[in-house]
Amino acid sequence: MDNARKMEQLLRDYGYPEEAIPSLLKEIGTLSYEKVEKLIMPYHDITANKS
């Protein structure tokens, strides 16, 4: 599996909204998968305290 597909799957696994994934992939496209894996958080963790 290439990096783009791995990153796309990681975003899905982390619960990011489907409509946000294409723009996120554009932003992180130049980073390595390993770096992205360390930088991003699961979506529900980011949005947990926002009301």
Order of alpha helices (4+ residues) and beta strands (2+ residues): alpha-alpha-alpha-alpha
